[in-house]
C-alpha cells in the first residue's frame, strides 16, 4: 500500500516538472519571435504593435493606437496576433476614400444626380409613408 502511494506521488511530481518545462520552452519560443512591428496581445488583453524592446530591463514599448505608447514587462506579452485570413481567401481591402462607391444610400445609382428640389420631394414623400 505504501509503495503504491509513493509511486503515485513520484508520478505526480514528474508530471508537474514536465509541464513546467514545456511551458518555459513555449514562452522562450514566443519571446524569440518578438521584434519591432509585430502585433501582440498582453496577458491583460491589451493589443498593440511592438515599437521597441529593452532586453536589459525586460521592457517592451507597445503602440496601442497611433501616438499612444505603453511600456509593459516583457513577460506580460503572451500572444502574437496574426491576421485572421481563411485559407484561399483574399483579405478585405477597405478604400481610403468614397470615390470607389457605386451607389448612394439605398441602391440609387451614383450616376443619377438628384437636384435639391428632387431630394426635398423624395424626403417629404418618405416622411408621409411613415405616418
ZIJO-V506996 format. One record per pair of residues at least 24 apart in sequence whose C-alpha atoms are under 8 Angstrom apart, sorted by sequence separation. I is the first residue (numbers start at 1). J is the second residue. D is the distance in Angstrom with one decimal. If there is no record, write none. Layout:
# ZIJO-V506996
{{I J D} {I J D}}
This chain:
# ZIJO-V506996
{{44 76 7.7} {43 76 5.3} {42 76 5.3} {43 77 6.1} {42 77 4.1} {43 78 5.6} {41 77 5.9} {42 78 5.3} {43 79 8.0} {40 77 6.8} {41 78 6.2} {42 79 6.7} {40 78 7.6} {41 79 5.2} {40 79 5.6} {41 80 6.3} {40 80 4.3} {41 81 6.6} {39 80 6.0} {40 81 5.0} {38 80 7.3} {39 81 5.3} {38 81 8.0} {39 82 7.2} {30 78 7.8} {30 79 7.5} {30 80 7.7} {27 78 7.9}}
